[in-house]
């Protein structure tokens, strides 16, 4: 009899009760609640039996949409190309690992700082690397690793779920079976379903024999045993042997169901389930296509309407003939059709004569009136508005999938041509890459016995040229500001280095020209600090190019001047030839530059002035 609320329950003197009581007392809590199971999934709370669980929407339909919609294909192809553009490589998980405590180190160590010993240290296993190279070349006999990754990304974009199945091979022969992972396949998410209870725990009461289930003798049969029909003693053993061959059976955690029939069963380590936007505690992902259903249906309706218009024609309006009855109007219509048939063309495939599709008119006769009147049905403004909505819907699809859409127009004849360009955000591609890497390295590779190596995508490079030009402009502006302030500036391999101390502005302005050379002393190498850079205020990509070109040209002119001064000192030329040679080389360099004519003229004028000042200082 259960104690009433007023009765004090009997003390439990078990070891566990004493431990819990001690911990509760130490924490200052007499009532300590311990949770041993996860909470229930809301939609399964009234269906507690382990059974086949399905997603909220039909994944087969989502995949068909992704295959048939050109709007989705352009988005999917852009993301897949961006994710696989630089591909990937194999790298070790660690430099040194301690076999005793499992600690991993990214740099060489003499001994494990945890175990304080050296003999358990080892480097990554090269045999595992060789196996990973085979897996990342052909994960299965008839598929490449690129197909493996590309298919995974496609299903992930369409349904937000992907499934990898692992095929095992018995390497022990007739002895005690020993299975190792041999192949990996990408499965269609519309036909793979988990078996779980109301809390999301995988597995149930159905077991199958991996040897008999796929044998030729039982091909086409769903050979499965329900352990609830076994005796309590067998159920408590937790190990169930096949009544046919005696091999240990596997608990069903996933099934492949096609047309309402289970055609394959998988154990816990035979399926890897991944998702991008899964919201726990749910078992399935949250597909982006679900939020785009109405938009995609609207786009399909517009496409269907345009198809019907251009294949069957459309009603353009009414053509009213006052003073004629309907019979006479019908005769006029037949004459028009006969004239159109005379102008028909022969189809190259069927060999039949067909007339071109034109906008159809309805001919109507009236008793009153003076002349024919045309009543149009097509509203040009409405058609233009439809195109605007079409573009708006496409932009909505792009934004949901994390793409940037750029719309540009250019004049083509008397009309303007509209062009749309989509760019995948780097964060979007990296998010999908990170999911693939984590699932591959942390879940799939350990099943193949690969724990020392991993496969990762190569870093994505920036493709935004305009953004790169803006960054370069800001860098060059900072360099010019620092140089004018008297700092030392160096720009090499895309890195700007500034060092030294600032000088007075007036003193810095006077540092133009070359240093004087005493008679009989060989001139030292001309330092870059004696030439003030030509300061340009670029705001476009071409002006950034002009700024960069001017700096390179400054260095080239210094080399020219140094060579000329060396020749003059050795008596091989006159100092007056310096200006002529420098101007000639300046003109040739500018003529080859990919700049507009006004930019070239501006640069030539500024550099010519600079050369004149330098040579005049040298003469003085």
C-alpha positions as CSV (number, residue, x, y, z in Angstrom):
1,X,0.0,0.0,0.0
2,X,1.4,3.4,-1.1
3,X,2.0,5.8,1.8
4,X,-0.3,8.8,2.0
5,X,0.9,12.4,1.6
6,X,1.0,12.8,5.4
7,X,2.9,9.6,6.1
8,X,6.7,9.7,6.2
9,X,8.1,7.2,3.7
10,X,10.4,4.5,5.0
11,X,14.1,5.2,4.9
12,X,16.0,3.4,2.2
13,X,19.3,2.2,3.6
14,X,20.8,1.1,0.3
15,X,24.2,2.3,-0.8
16,X,22.7,4.3,-3.7
17,X,20.3,6.0,-1.4
18,X,23.0,6.9,1.1
19,X,25.2,8.4,-1.7
20,X,22.3,10.5,-3.1
21,X,21.5,11.7,0.4
22,X,25.1,12.6,1.1
23,X,25.4,14.6,-2.2
24,X,22.1,16.3,-1.5
25,X,23.2,17.3,1.9
26,X,26.5,18.6,0.5
27,X,24.6,20.7,-2.0
28,X,22.2,22.0,0.6
29,X,19.2,20.2,-1.0
30,X,17.3,17.5,0.7
31,X,15.2,16.6,-2.4
32,X,17.5,15.8,-5.3
33,X,15.8,14.8,-8.6
34,X,17.7,12.6,-11.0
35,X,16.8,12.2,-14.6
36,X,17.7,9.0,-16.4
37,X,15.8,9.3,-19.7
38,X,15.3,12.1,-22.3
39,X,12.0,13.9,-22.7
40,X,9.4,12.7,-25.1
41,X,9.0,14.1,-28.7
42,X,5.7,16.0,-28.7
43,X,4.2,14.4,-31.9
44,X,5.0,10.9,-30.6
45,X,3.9,11.3,-27.0
46,X,0.7,9.4,-27.5
47,X,2.4,6.7,-29.7
48,X,4.9,5.1,-27.3
49,X,5.6,1.9,-29.1
50,X,8.8,1.7,-31.2
51,X,7.7,2.0,-34.8
52,X,8.6,3.5,-38.2
53,X,8.8,7.2,-37.9
54,X,8.1,9.5,-40.9
55,X,8.9,13.2,-41.5
56,X,6.1,15.8,-41.6
57,X,6.4,16.2,-45.4
58,X,7.0,13.7,-48.2
59,X,10.7,13.8,-49.0
60,X,10.2,12.2,-52.4
61,X,8.1,15.2,-53.4
62,X,10.7,17.6,-52.2
63,X,13.4,15.8,-54.2
64,X,11.3,15.8,-57.3
65,X,10.7,19.6,-56.9
66,X,14.5,20.1,-56.6
67,X,15.0,18.0,-59.8
68,X,12.4,19.6,-61.9
69,X,12.5,23.3,-60.8
70,X,15.1,25.3,-62.7
71,X,14.9,28.0,-60.0
72,X,16.0,25.4,-57.4
73,X,18.6,23.8,-59.7
74,X,20.4,27.1,-60.2
75,X,20.5,27.6,-56.5
76,X,21.6,24.1,-55.7
77,X,24.2,24.0,-58.4
78,X,25.7,27.3,-57.2
79,X,26.0,26.1,-53.6
80,X,27.4,22.7,-54.6
81,X,30.0,24.3,-57.0
82,X,31.1,26.7,-54.3
83,X,31.4,24.0,-51.6
84,X,33.5,21.8,-53.9
85,X,35.4,24.5,-55.8
86,X,38.7,24.1,-54.0
87,X,38.0,20.5,-53.0
88,X,39.9,19.1,-50.0
89,X,42.8,17.2,-48.6
90,X,43.8,14.7,-45.9
91,X,45.6,15.8,-42.8
92,X,46.5,14.2,-39.5
93,X,44.3,14.7,-36.4
94,X,47.4,15.1,-34.2
95,X,51.2,15.2,-34.2
96,X,51.7,12.9,-31.2
97,X,49.2,10.8,-29.3
98,X,49.4,9.0,-25.9
99,X,48.0,5.5,-26.2
100,X,47.6,5.2,-22.4
101,X,45.4,8.3,-21.6
102,X,44.3,9.2,-25.2
103,X,45.7,12.7,-25.1
104,X,46.5,14.2,-28.5
105,X,49.1,16.9,-29.1
106,X,49.6,19.1,-32.2
107,X,53.3,19.6,-31.6
108,X,56.1,17.3,-30.7
109,X,56.5,16.4,-27.0
110,X,59.2,14.4,-25.2
111,X,56.7,12.7,-22.9
112,X,53.0,12.8,-22.1
113,X,52.3,15.7,-19.6
114,X,49.4,13.7,-18.2
115,X,51.0,10.2,-17.8
116,X,54.5,11.5,-17.4
117,X,55.8,8.7,-19.6
118,X,57.3,8.4,-23.1
119,X,56.8,4.8,-24.2
120,X,53.1,5.2,-25.0
121,X,53.6,8.1,-27.5
122,X,53.1,7.4,-31.2
123,X,52.6,9.3,-34.5
124,X,49.6,8.9,-36.8
125,X,49.3,5.5,-38.4
126,X,50.2,5.6,-42.1
127,X,48.2,2.5,-42.8
128,X,45.1,4.4,-41.8
129,X,46.1,7.2,-44.2
130,X,46.3,4.8,-47.1
131,X,42.9,3.4,-46.3
132,X,41.4,6.9,-46.1
133,X,43.0,7.7,-49.5
134,X,41.2,4.7,-50.9
135,X,37.9,5.8,-49.3
136,X,38.2,9.4,-50.6
137,X,38.9,8.1,-54.1
138,X,36.1,5.5,-54.5
139,X,33.9,5.0,-51.4
140,X,32.1,2.3,-53.4
141,X,33.0,0.3,-56.5
142,X,30.8,2.3,-58.9
143,X,30.9,5.8,-57.3
144,X,33.6,8.5,-56.9
145,X,34.0,10.5,-53.7
146,X,33.0,13.7,-55.6
147,X,29.7,12.0,-56.5
148,X,29.4,11.0,-52.8
149,X,29.8,14.6,-51.6
150,X,27.7,16.2,-54.4
151,X,24.8,13.8,-53.8
152,X,24.9,14.4,-50.1
153,X,24.8,18.2,-50.6
154,X,21.9,17.9,-53.1
155,X,19.7,15.8,-50.7
156,X,20.7,18.1,-47.8
157,X,19.6,21.2,-49.7
158,X,16.3,19.6,-50.8
159,X,15.2,17.8,-47.6
160,X,17.7,19.0,-44.9
161,X,18.5,15.3,-44.2
162,X,20.9,12.9,-45.7
163,X,21.6,9.2,-45.0
164,X,24.9,7.3,-45.5
165,X,24.7,3.5,-45.5
166,X,27.8,1.4,-44.6
167,X,28.4,-2.0,-46.1
168,X,30.4,-4.4,-44.0
169,X,32.5,-7.4,-45.0
170,X,33.2,-10.6,-43.0
171,X,37.0,-11.1,-42.9
172,X,36.9,-14.1,-40.6
173,X,35.6,-16.6,-43.1
174,X,33.9,-19.6,-41.5
175,X,35.3,-18.8,-38.0
176,X,33.7,-16.4,-35.6
177,X,32.4,-13.6,-37.9
178,X,34.4,-10.3,-37.8
179,X,32.9,-7.5,-39.9
180,X,34.8,-4.4,-41.1
181,X,33.4,-1.5,-43.0
182,X,34.1,-1.7,-46.7
183,X,31.8,0.6,-48.7
184,X,29.8,3.8,-48.1
185,X,26.8,4.8,-50.1
186,X,24.4,7.9,-50.2
187,X,20.8,6.9,-49.8
188,X,17.6,8.6,-51.0
189,X,16.2,10.3,-47.9
190,X,12.6,9.7,-49.1
191,X,12.9,6.0,-48.6
192,X,15.0,5.7,-45.4
193,X,13.1,5.9,-42.1
194,X,14.2,5.4,-38.5
195,X,12.6,3.0,-36.0
196,X,12.2,4.7,-32.6
197,X,10.0,5.2,-29.6
198,X,8.3,8.3,-28.3
199,X,11.6,9.6,-26.8
200,X,13.7,9.3,-30.0
201,X,15.7,6.2,-28.9
202,X,16.5,4.1,-32.0
203,X,15.6,0.5,-32.2
204,X,12.7,-1.7,-31.3
205,X,11.5,-5.2,-30.9
206,X,12.3,-6.4,-34.5
207,X,15.7,-8.1,-35.2
208,X,17.1,-9.5,-38.4
209,X,20.0,-11.8,-39.3
210,X,22.6,-10.0,-41.5
211,X,23.6,-13.3,-43.1
212,X,20.2,-14.7,-43.9
213,X,18.4,-11.4,-44.7
214,X,20.5,-10.7,-47.8
215,X,21.0,-14.3,-48.9
216,X,19.8,-15.6,-52.3
217,X,17.5,-18.1,-50.6
218,X,15.4,-15.4,-48.9
219,X,15.7,-12.7,-51.5
220,X,12.6,-10.5,-51.6
221,X,11.4,-11.6,-48.2
222,X,11.4,-9.3,-45.1
223,X,12.9,-11.9,-42.8
224,X,12.5,-10.5,-39.3
225,X,11.8,-11.8,-35.8
226,X,9.9,-10.0,-33.0
227,X,11.5,-10.6,-29.7
228,X,8.3,-10.0,-27.8
229,X,7.3,-13.5,-29.0
230,X,10.3,-15.1,-27.3
231,X,10.4,-16.3,-23.7
232,X,11.3,-13.9,-20.8
233,X,14.6,-15.7,-20.3
234,X,15.6,-15.1,-24.0
235,X,14.5,-11.5,-23.7
236,X,16.6,-10.8,-20.7
237,X,19.7,-12.2,-22.3
238,X,19.8,-9.2,-24.8
239,X,21.6,-11.5,-27.3
240,X,19.4,-13.1,-29.9
241,X,20.7,-15.8,-32.3
242,X,19.2,-16.5,-35.7
243,X,17.1,-19.7,-35.6
244,X,18.2,-20.6,-39.1
245,X,22.0,-20.1,-39.1
246,X,22.8,-19.4,-35.4
247,X,24.5,-16.1,-36.0
248,X,23.8,-13.2,-33.7
249,X,21.0,-11.0,-35.0
250,X,21.0,-7.2,-35.3
251,X,18.4,-4.8,-33.9
252,X,16.5,-2.9,-36.6
253,X,17.2,0.9,-36.3
254,X,16.5,2.0,-39.9
255,X,14.5,0.5,-42.8
256,X,14.2,1.2,-46.5
257,X,10.5,1.3,-47.5
258,X,9.4,1.6,-51.1
259,X,5.7,1.5,-52.1
260,X,4.7,0.5,-48.6
261,X,7.0,-2.5,-48.5
262,X,10.2,-2.9,-46.4
263,X,13.0,-3.9,-48.7
264,X,16.0,-3.5,-46.5
265,X,16.9,-3.2,-42.8
266,X,19.9,-1.6,-41.1
267,X,21.5,-1.8,-37.7
268,X,22.7,1.1,-35.6
269,X,26.1,1.2,-37.2
270,X,24.9,0.7,-40.8
271,X,23.2,4.1,-41.2
272,X,24.6,7.6,-40.5
273,X,21.9,10.3,-40.4
274,X,22.9,14.0,-40.8
275,X,20.9,17.2,-40.9
276,X,21.6,20.9,-41.1
277,X,18.6,22.5,-39.4
278,X,17.2,19.8,-37.3
279,X,15.5,21.1,-34.2
280,X,15.8,18.7,-31.2
281,X,14.1,16.7,-30.0
282,X,12.7,16.0,-33.5
283,X,14.2,13.2,-35.5
284,X,14.2,14.9,-38.9
285,X,15.5,18.2,-40.3
286,X,13.7,21.3,-41.2
287,X,13.7,21.7,-45.0
288,X,14.0,25.2,-46.4
289,X,11.7,24.1,-49.3
290,X,8.7,24.0,-46.9
291,X,8.8,27.7,-46.5
292,X,9.0,28.2,-50.2
293,X,6.0,26.1,-51.3
294,X,3.7,28.9,-52.3
295,X,6.5,30.8,-54.0
296,X,7.5,27.8,-56.0
297,X,3.9,26.9,-56.9
298,X,3.4,30.5,-58.1
299,X,6.6,30.3,-60.3
300,X,5.4,27.0,-61.7
301,X,2.0,28.6,-62.5
302,X,3.7,31.5,-64.3
303,X,5.9,29.0,-66.3
304,X,2.8,26.9,-67.2
305,X,0.9,30.0,-68.3
306,X,3.8,31.1,-70.5
307,X,4.1,27.6,-71.9
308,X,0.5,27.5,-72.8
309,X,0.7,31.0,-74.4
310,X,3.6,30.2,-76.6
311,X,2.4,26.7,-77.6
312,X,-1.4,27.1,-77.9
313,X,-1.7,30.8,-78.4
314,X,-3.7,33.2,-76.3
315,X,-6.8,35.4,-76.8
316,X,-5.6,38.8,-77.6
317,X,-9.0,40.5,-77.7
318,X,-12.3,41.0,-79.6
319,X,-12.5,42.2,-83.2
320,X,-16.0,43.7,-83.7
321,X,-17.4,44.1,-87.2
322,X,-20.4,46.5,-87.1
323,X,-23.1,46.0,-89.8
324,X,-22.3,42.3,-90.4
325,X,-24.1,39.2,-89.0
326,X,-22.2,36.4,-87.4
327,X,-22.3,34.1,-90.5
328,X,-20.5,36.7,-92.6
329,X,-18.0,37.2,-89.8
330,X,-17.4,33.5,-89.7
331,X,-16.7,33.5,-93.4
332,X,-14.1,36.2,-92.9
333,X,-12.5,34.1,-90.1
334,X,-12.3,31.1,-92.4
335,X,-10.6,33.2,-95.1
336,X,-8.0,34.4,-92.5
337,X,-7.3,30.8,-91.4
338,X,-6.9,29.7,-95.0
339,X,-4.4,32.5,-95.6
340,X,-2.4,31.5,-92.5
341,X,-2.3,27.8,-93.6
342,X,-0.7,28.9,-96.9
343,X,2.1,30.6,-94.9
344,X,2.6,27.5,-92.8
345,X,6.0,25.7,-92.5
346,X,7.0,22.1,-92.6
347,X,8.1,20.5,-89.4
348,X,11.6,18.9,-89.7
349,X,10.7,16.1,-87.3
350,X,7.1,15.1,-88.2
351,X,7.2,16.2,-91.8
352,X,3.8,17.8,-91.4
353,X,2.9,21.4,-92.2
354,X,2.1,23.5,-89.2
355,X,1.3,27.2,-88.8
356,X,3.1,29.4,-86.3
357,X,1.4,30.2,-83.1
358,X,-0.1,33.7,-83.0
359,X,-2.2,35.7,-80.7
360,X,-5.8,34.7,-81.3
361,X,-8.7,37.1,-81.8
362,X,-12.4,36.5,-81.4
363,X,-14.4,37.8,-84.4
364,X,-17.8,39.2,-83.5
365,X,-20.5,40.8,-85.7
366,X,-22.8,43.7,-84.7
367,X,-25.8,45.3,-86.4
368,X,-24.8,48.8,-85.5
369,X,-21.6,50.8,-86.0
370,X,-19.5,52.3,-88.8
371,X,-16.1,50.5,-88.7
372,X,-14.4,47.5,-87.1
373,X,-13.3,47.9,-83.5
374,X,-10.6,45.9,-81.6
375,X,-11.0,45.4,-77.9
376,X,-7.7,44.1,-76.4
377,X,-7.6,41.6,-73.6
378,X,-3.9,41.8,-72.8
379,X,-2.8,44.5,-70.4
380,X,0.8,45.4,-71.0
381,X,1.3,46.9,-67.5
382,X,-0.1,43.8,-65.9
383,X,2.4,41.6,-67.9
384,X,5.2,43.9,-66.8
385,X,4.1,43.6,-63.2
386,X,4.1,39.8,-63.6
387,X,7.8,39.9,-64.5
388,X,8.6,42.0,-61.5
389,X,6.9,39.6,-59.2
390,X,8.8,36.7,-60.9
391,X,12.1,38.4,-60.2
392,X,10.9,39.1,-56.6
393,X,10.1,35.4,-56.0
394,X,13.4,34.3,-57.4
395,X,15.2,36.7,-55.1
396,X,13.2,35.2,-52.2
397,X,14.4,31.7,-53.0
398,X,18.0,32.9,-53.2
399,X,17.8,34.7,-49.9
400,X,16.4,31.7,-48.1
401,X,19.3,29.6,-49.2
402,X,21.9,32.2,-48.3
403,X,22.7,33.6,-51.8
404,X,23.4,37.2,-52.9
405,X,21.5,38.2,-56.0
406,X,22.8,41.1,-58.2
407,X,20.5,42.5,-60.9
408,X,22.2,44.6,-63.6
409,X,20.9,46.2,-66.8
410,X,22.7,47.2,-69.9
411,X,21.5,48.9,-73.0
412,X,21.1,46.6,-76.1
413,X,19.9,48.4,-79.1
414,X,16.7,50.3,-78.3
415,X,15.9,48.1,-75.2
416,X,17.6,47.4,-71.9
417,X,18.8,43.9,-71.1
418,X,18.4,42.6,-67.6
419,X,21.0,40.2,-66.2
420,X,20.9,38.4,-62.8
421,X,24.0,37.1,-61.1
422,X,23.9,35.0,-57.9
423,X,26.9,34.7,-55.6
424,X,27.1,32.1,-52.7
425,X,28.0,33.7,-49.4
426,X,31.2,32.3,-48.0
427,X,29.4,31.7,-44.6
428,X,26.8,29.6,-46.4
429,X,29.3,27.4,-48.1
430,X,31.4,27.0,-45.0
431,X,28.3,26.0,-43.0
432,X,27.6,23.1,-45.3
433,X,31.3,22.2,-45.5
434,X,31.5,22.1,-41.7
435,X,28.5,19.7,-41.4
436,X,30.0,17.3,-44.0
437,X,33.4,17.4,-42.3
438,X,32.1,16.7,-38.8
439,X,29.8,13.9,-39.9
440,X,32.5,12.3,-42.1
441,X,35.4,12.6,-39.6
442,X,33.6,11.9,-36.4
443,X,31.0,9.3,-37.4
444,X,31.9,7.6,-40.7
445,X,35.7,7.3,-40.5
446,X,35.8,5.6,-37.1
447,X,33.5,2.9,-38.5
448,X,36.3,2.2,-41.1
449,X,38.9,2.1,-38.3
450,X,40.3,5.5,-39.3
451,X,40.9,7.6,-36.1
452,X,44.3,9.3,-36.8
453,X,43.5,11.2,-40.0
454,X,40.7,13.4,-41.3
455,X,39.5,14.8,-44.6
456,X,38.8,18.6,-44.7
457,X,37.8,21.1,-47.4
458,X,40.4,23.5,-48.6
459,X,39.8,27.1,-47.5
460,X,37.5,29.1,-49.8
461,X,39.1,32.0,-51.6
462,X,37.3,35.3,-52.1
463,X,35.6,35.8,-55.5
464,X,34.3,39.3,-54.8
465,X,36.6,41.4,-56.9
466,X,34.8,44.6,-56.0
467,X,35.2,43.9,-52.3
468,X,38.9,43.0,-52.9
469,X,39.3,46.4,-54.7
470,X,37.8,48.2,-51.8
471,X,40.1,46.5,-49.3
472,X,43.1,47.3,-51.5
473,X,42.0,50.9,-51.7
474,X,41.7,51.2,-48.0
475,X,45.1,49.6,-47.5
476,X,46.8,51.9,-50.0
477,X,45.1,54.9,-48.4
478,X,46.5,53.9,-45.0
479,X,49.9,53.4,-46.5
480,X,49.9,56.9,-48.1
481,X,48.7,58.4,-44.8
482,X,51.4,56.7,-42.8
483,X,54.1,57.6,-45.4
484,X,53.1,61.3,-45.3
485,X,53.3,61.2,-41.5
486,X,56.9,60.0,-41.7
487,X,56.5,56.3,-41.0
488,X,58.3,53.6,-42.9
489,X,55.9,51.6,-45.1
490,X,56.2,48.3,-46.8
491,X,53.5,46.5,-48.8
492,X,54.5,42.9,-49.9
493,X,52.4,39.8,-50.6
494,X,49.2,41.6,-49.6
495,X,50.5,42.6,-46.2
496,X,51.0,46.2,-45.2
497,X,53.8,46.8,-42.7
498,X,54.3,50.2,-40.9
499,X,57.2,50.9,-38.6
500,X,59.4,53.8,-37.3
501,X,58.4,57.1,-35.7
502,X,56.4,59.9,-37.1
503,X,58.1,63.1,-38.3
504,X,57.0,66.7,-38.6
505,X,54.8,67.3,-41.6
506,X,56.9,70.2,-43.0
507,X,60.0,68.2,-42.7
508,X,58.4,65.2,-44.5
509,X,57.1,67.4,-47.3
510,X,60.7,68.5,-48.1
511,X,61.9,65.0,-48.5
512,X,61.5,65.0,-52.3
513,X,64.4,64.3,-54.7
514,X,67.7,62.5,-54.5
515,X,70.5,63.0,-52.0
516,X,73.5,65.0,-53.1
517,X,76.6,63.1,-54.1
518,X,80.1,64.4,-53.3
519,X,82.6,64.5,-56.1
520,X,84.7,61.3,-56.4
521,X,82.3,59.3,-54.2
522,X,80.3,56.5,-55.8
523,X,76.6,57.1,-55.4
524,X,74.9,54.9,-52.9
525,X,71.7,53.0,-53.8
526,X,68.7,55.4,-54.0
527,X,66.3,54.7,-51.1
528,X,62.6,54.5,-51.7
529,X,62.1,57.0,-48.9
530,X,63.3,59.9,-51.2
531,X,60.4,59.6,-53.6
532,X,57.0,60.8,-52.4
533,X,54.3,58.4,-53.8
534,X,51.7,59.9,-56.2
535,X,48.6,60.1,-54.1
536,X,45.4,59.2,-56.0
537,X,41.9,59.1,-54.5
538,X,40.5,55.9,-56.0
539,X,36.9,54.9,-55.5
540,X,36.5,52.3,-58.3
541,X,38.3,49.1,-59.2
542,X,40.1,50.8,-62.1
543,X,41.3,53.7,-59.9
544,X,42.6,51.2,-57.4
545,X,44.5,49.6,-60.3
546,X,45.9,53.0,-61.2
547,X,47.1,53.6,-57.6
548,X,48.8,50.2,-57.5
549,X,50.4,50.8,-60.9
550,X,51.7,54.2,-59.8
551,X,53.5,52.7,-56.9
552,X,55.1,50.0,-59.0
553,X,56.1,52.6,-61.5
554,X,57.7,54.7,-58.8
555,X,60.0,51.8,-57.9
556,X,60.8,51.2,-61.6
557,X,61.7,54.9,-62.1
558,X,64.0,54.8,-59.1
559,X,65.9,51.9,-60.6
560,X,66.2,53.8,-63.9
561,X,67.6,56.8,-62.2
562,X,70.0,54.8,-60.2
563,X,71.4,53.1,-63.3
564,X,71.7,56.5,-65.1
565,X,73.5,58.0,-62.2
566,X,75.9,55.1,-62.1
567,X,76.6,55.5,-65.8
568,X,77.2,59.2,-65.3
569,X,79.6,58.6,-62.5
570,X,81.6,56.1,-64.5
571,X,81.8,58.5,-67.5
572,X,79.6,56.4,-69.7
573,X,76.9,59.0,-70.2
574,X,75.7,62.5,-69.4
575,X,73.5,63.3,-66.5
576,X,71.3,65.2,-69.0
577,X,70.3,61.9,-70.6
578,X,68.6,60.8,-67.4
579,X,65.4,62.7,-68.0
580,X,65.1,61.6,-71.7
581,X,65.6,57.9,-70.8
582,X,63.3,58.0,-67.9
583,X,60.6,59.7,-69.9
584,X,60.9,57.2,-72.7
585,X,60.5,54.2,-70.4
586,X,57.7,55.9,-68.6
587,X,55.8,56.4,-71.9
588,X,56.3,52.7,-72.8
589,X,55.1,51.5,-69.4
590,X,52.0,53.6,-69.5
591,X,51.2,52.6,-73.1
592,X,51.1,48.9,-71.9
593,X,49.0,49.7,-68.8
594,X,45.3,48.6,-68.8
595,X,44.0,52.1,-67.9
596,X,41.8,54.7,-69.6
597,X,43.5,57.4,-71.6
598,X,42.7,60.1,-69.1
599,X,44.3,58.0,-66.3
600,X,47.4,57.5,-68.3
601,X,47.7,61.2,-69.1
602,X,47.3,62.2,-65.4
603,X,49.9,59.7,-64.3
604,X,52.4,60.8,-67.1
605,X,52.0,64.5,-66.1
606,X,52.6,63.8,-62.4
607,X,55.6,61.5,-63.0
608,X,57.1,63.8,-65.6
609,X,56.9,66.7,-63.0
610,X,58.5,64.4,-60.4
611,X,61.3,63.5,-62.8
612,X,62.0,67.1,-63.6
613,X,62.3,67.9,-59.9
614,X,64.6,65.0,-59.2
615,X,67.0,65.8,-62.2
616,X,67.1,69.5,-61.2
617,X,68.0,68.5,-57.7
618,X,70.7,66.2,-59.0
619,X,72.2,69.0,-61.2
620,X,72.3,71.4,-58.3
